[in-house]
Amino acid sequence: MTGAEALDIASQGIWTLIIMSLPMMLVGLVVGVVIALFQALTQIQEMTLVFVPKIIAIFITMLIALPFLGATMSGYMMRVVDMIIVGG
């Protein structure tokens, strides 16, 4: 395996990581902004108010996106295994 092939596998791994984490990160961002807006409008400045809804929303998103996450990881693993079998 050459250096270019190793960099290609690493690049694909990073993109796979970004694609897999994107749904949870976006939901966390939206929930955080909505709760921050709610806190600003009601002047409730409780620091722990953000954590529980954000954790629940991210967990539900992870459960919904689990088939997509599994297919993405499976596709990446199959590409890596094919490169190992073929030898590059």
PyMOL commands that set and color helices and strands:
alter all, ss='L'
color gray80, all
select helices_A, chain A and resi 3-42+47-49+51-86
alter helices_A, ss='H'
color red, helices_A
deselect
rebuild
show_as cartoon
